[in-house]
Amino acid sequence: MSSRYLIVGVRDVVLLPVSRRKSRTDFGKPGYGGACHRYRFTIYALKTERLPLDREASAAMVGFYLNANKLDSC
């Protein structure tokens, strides 16, 4: 499934919880590391409220737990 547009002005938006976490990037630290040449966003519906990961988790571990707990994605 692919989406090329975002709806503007959507009301009743659920914000991310304050307890959200960022995983370690290819730069070795959590958070945004700069622009890439192509953006691909995937939205996941998970069967758990929180993945069992810490700040040092690699991208491979994040992907493993996302797929293991995925209900659906688009």
PyMOL commands that set and color helices and strands:
alter all, ss='L'
color gray80, all
select helices_A, chain A and resi 59-68
alter helices_A, ss='H'
color red, helices_A
select strands_A, chain A and resi 44-46+70-73
alter strands_A, ss='S'
color yellow, strands_A
deselect
rebuild
show_as cartoon
